[in-house]
Amino acid sequence: MAPQQTGRRSAVEVSALTVTRAKRDVLKDVNFSVPAGRITGLLGPSGSGKTTLMRTIVGVQRITFGTVSVLDRPAGDPTLRREVGYMTQAPSVYADLTVEANVSYFGAMHGRKRTDTTEALAAVGLTELARRKASDLSGGQFSRVSLACALVAAPRLLILDEPTVGLDPVLRVDLWQRFADLAAHGTTLLVSSHSMEEAARCDILSLLRGGRLLAHLTPDDLRRQAETDDLEAAFLRLIRDAESDSSAGGAA
């Protein structure tokens, strides 16, 4: 069972966040919040800073300046280990274990039961492959095992870095329904994606480009602001407007 809702308004608060690597600002003065019990989509092209921002929230990325608060504690606080789930782009799976053993292992670390393992496997469409070794799976199936390992823990905050890449359309729809069900029961989700179709399924969109946060708003607000029903066109217009403002500022 996913966590029940609480009175908390924000699960994550990011303030004046700057992350510098190799003398380059990967994130620049980022300010935003992740509302509790909702799905926040983190969107932007490759290299925009999405993964770095997620790593910062999890607490595995050094911060150059600013603060990140997660569930009312500093990001990376040891007490958050059982309350924050994180699926990276690179699957975190033991290749020599079966699919079921992998998910059971991660579930056991969080005190979950066998039924939770069964539900997590069903959620990602791996029930029939439960007894197969992870090393014998395809790339897409391997990624799904990693997602099941994140889901089985039933964390209060679930951070997913492009979890649906390589999945067939039917399974993608099923997973997003699963995400919506988790949010309805109080789990907070932060999901990165390149897909504007998936963006429409989020409650809030955080749009990154070049390490800067261009906007933090609902899909409907983005449509209204850009005066179009096409989310992809709306995002592109936002980028053009930001570049135009930057050019104007430089010229001044």
N, C-alpha and C positions, 0 to 999 in steps of 0.2 A: 504494500500500500504506500502510495506517495505521501509526502508530508502534507499535513493539513494547513490551511491558510492561517496566518497570524495577522496581527495588526500592523506589522512592519510595512511601510510604504515603499522603501527601496532596499533591495538586497545588496546592491553595489553602488558605491559613490566614488567617482573618479574626479580629482580636482587638480588642475594645473599640471597634469602629467606630461613629463618629458622623458624620453628614453633615448640615450645617445650610444651608438655603437660605431667603433672605428671612426670617431670624430664626425659622425653624421647623425642628425636627429631623425630617428626612425619614427618617433611620435613627438608631436610638438604642441604643448599647451592644450592637452585634451581635457575637456570637462563634460561629463555626462553621468547619468544615473541609470541603473537597471531596475525597473519596477518589480516588486515582489509578486510572484504568482502569475507572471506574464511571459510571453515569448518576445525577446528582443533580437532582431536580426542585425547582424554586423555585416555590412556590405561594402564592397570596394574591389578594385582590380588587384591583381597580384602585385605585391610590393607596397601596398597602401598602409600596412601596419596592423592588419587584423590579427594575425597570429601573435605578434609581439604584445598587443593589447590583451589578448586572452592569457598569455603567459604571465603578464604582469598581474592580472586579477587572480590567477591561481597562486601566484607568489614565487614563481621560479625565474622571474626576470628582474634584474637589478634596475631600480628606478634612479634616474639622474636627478629629477626634481619633481615635486608634487606628492600627492598622497592617494592611496587606494584603500578604501574600506570595504570589507566583505562581511555581510551579516553582522555588522556593528563591531568588527574587529579588523586589525591591520591585515592586509593581504599576506598570505603565507604563515599566519599564526598557526602553531601546531594544533590548536583545538579545532581548526577548520578541516582537518584531514578527512574526517568521516562525514562532513557536511557538504563538501564540494566535489562533484564528479567532473572529470576532464577527459574528453576524447581528442587525441591529437590527430593530425593528418596521417602520421605514420602509425599503423596499428600497433597497439601494445598487447601482444598475444604470445603465449608460449607455444611455439610450433610443435613441440613433441608431445603436447597434451591434446586430448580430444576437445571438441568444441564445448561439450557439457562440462568437462573438468575445468577448462579455463574460466567459464562463467561462474561455476560453483566456487572456485578458489577466490575470485574477487568478491563474490557474495558473502563467503564465510568471513572475510576480513571486516565486513560491515554487519555481521550478525544476521545475515539474511538466511531464509530457509530454502529447502529444495523447491518448493512451489514457486518461489521468487525466480529461481533459475529457469524453471519451465516457462514462466510468463515472459521473461526477458528473451529467451530463445524464440518463442512464438512471435514476439513483437517485431523481430528482425527477420522472420521467415527462415529460421534455421532448425526448426524442430526435427525435420527428417535427416539432418546432418549432425545431430547431437553426438553420435558415437564416432564420428569421423575425426581423424587427427587433423589439427589445424594446418599442418604442413601439406596436406593433400587437397587443400581448398584452392579455389581460384582467387584472384586478387580482390574482387568484389565481395566474395564470401568471407575472406579473411578480415576485411574492413568491418563487415557486419558483426563478426565475433567481438571485435574491439568495442563496437557500439553496445552490444549486449552486456559486456563487462561494465560499461559505464551505467547502463540502465539498471542493472540488478541491485546496485548499491542504494537506489532510491534516495539520492542526495537532495538536500534542500536547494542547492544551486547546481545546475547541470550545464557545463560549458562544452559545446560541440563545435569542433573546427572542421567545417565542410563535411558533415556526416553522411551526406547522400551522394557524394561523387561516385560515379560508376555503378549506381543502382538502377534497376529498371524502373520505368515510370509507375507501375502498379505498386511496387514496394515503397517508392518514395511517398506516394499518397498515403499508404498505410502508416508509414513512420510519422508523417506530419500529423496524422490523426492521433497517434500515440503521444506525440509531443503536446498536442492540444489537451488531451486527457490529463497528462501530468500537470500542466499548468492549471487546469480546472481544479485539481486537488491540492494546489499550493506550491508546487515545484516552480522555481524560477529557472528559465532557460535563456542562455545566450548562445545563439547559433550563427556561425559565419557561413556565407554562401556567395556564389557568383550569380545565382539564378534570380531573376526578377519575378519569376513565377512563384518561387518559394518566398520571396519578400512579401508577396501579397498575403501569405499565411501568418505573418508576424503581427503582433500587436503594436510594436514600436520598431522603427528603423533607425539605425545609427550608420551614417554614410561617411566612409573614410576615403581620403585620397591624399597621397603624398605625406602621410603621417598626420594629417590634420582632419578634425571632425568637421565635415561640411554641414551636416544637419542631424538632428535627433528629433524625430517626429513620427506620427502615425502614417501608414500608407495613404489614407484619405487626405491627410494634410499635405503630403507630398504632391498628390495629384492636383489638389486645389492650388497649391503654390505655383506649380508649373503649368497650370491650366491645360492639363491633358489627363486622360484616363489610362494612358500607357505608362506604366511605372518605369520601364527602361528609358523611354523618351524623357520622362520627368527627371530621372537621375542624370542623364546626359545634359539636360538643360541646366541642372544645378551645378554640374561641373563647369560648363561654359560660363555661367554667371560668375562662379568663384574665380575662374581664370581671368575673366574680364575685369573683375574688381581688383585682382592682384596686379594686373598690367597697369590699370589706372593709378593704383597706389604707387607703383614703381615710377611711373612717368611724372607723378607729382613730386 
